[in-house]
Amino acid sequence: MRKWLLSYDVGSVLVFVIAGRSNHGAEESAAVIMHTAGPFLIALAVGWVVARAWQDPASLPTGARVVVVTLIVGMLLRRFVFDDGIQLSFVLVASAFLTLFLMGWRLGAMLADRRRQVAA
C-alpha cells in the first residue's frame, strides 16, 4: 500500500465536516469548513504518526489506532485550541461517522485484497 492512501482519510474528515455543516444549514465557505475541519485534520496527522500508518495504511489495526487518536485529539483541539463546543451529541455523531468512514475504506481494501488472493 502507499502513503497516498492518507488522502482517503483526509477526504473522510472533509466529508464529515461538510455533511455536518450542510445538515445544520451552517455557512459552507472554504474558510469556515477549514476552521471546523482543522482540529480533526491535525488530529488525523497525529494519528498517522502514532499509528505509523505509512507502513501499512490500509490495515484494520492501523485504522483503529487512527480513529481513536483522531477522535480524542480532535475533540481536545476543538475544545481547548479552537474554542468550539463538544456536546455529547456531536461526540457521538463524530465517533460514528469517522469510525464508519476511516474504517470503511480499509475494510473494503481488505475484502478486495482477499478476493484477489482467492482469484489468483
HELIX and SHEET records of a PDB file:
HELIX    1   1 LYS A    3  LEU A    5  5                                   3    
HELIX    2   2 LEU A    6  ASN A   23  1                                  18    
HELIX    3   3 ALA A   30  ALA A   51  1                                  22    
HELIX    4   4 ALA A   53  GLN A   55  5                                   3    
HELIX    5   5 LEU A   60  PHE A   80  1                                  21    
HELIX    6   6 LEU A   88  ALA A  119  1                                  32    
END                                                                             
